[in-house]
Amino acid sequence: MVEVMIIRPEKEIGMGCCGGVCSDEDGFIQMEDEFKHHDEDREQLGKLYQQTLSDYGDQVQITFLDPRNLLAIGMYFFKQAKERRISFAASLRHVFFHMQYNAIFVNGKMVKGLNDYHTQLRKVLNE
């Protein structure tokens, strides 16, 4: 089974720089629009998820994670390193340097764009 991890941007209403305390009644800061710039990314990742399920079905397990969920991210990379899909050094590098919105990993290996994602999936499935 191929294990895919996608680091997703998420709407966090009221959880901005000040936790929502700076939003006041006169609308000085509209907190509900604070993460609107991520809408397009979320839609693209949703389409990628649906397309992957449609094309590969239960051969692929996809996990969406918030980049702040370091425990789950660490467990994903630990499992990939334990199964010798990547080295422990590579797993640490990914945790410390590649946790960003829209990052996609296939069996622990970071992909570079959607074309590389589909190439990596086909390659792993054909092994």
Secondary structure, DSSP 8 states (H G I E B T S, - for coil): -EEEEEE-----TT-STTTTTT--TT-SS-GGGTTGGGHHHHHHHHHHHHHHHHHHGGGEEEEEE-TT-HHHHHHHHHHHHHTTSS-HHHHHHHHHH---TT-EEETTEE--SHHHHHHHHHHHHT-
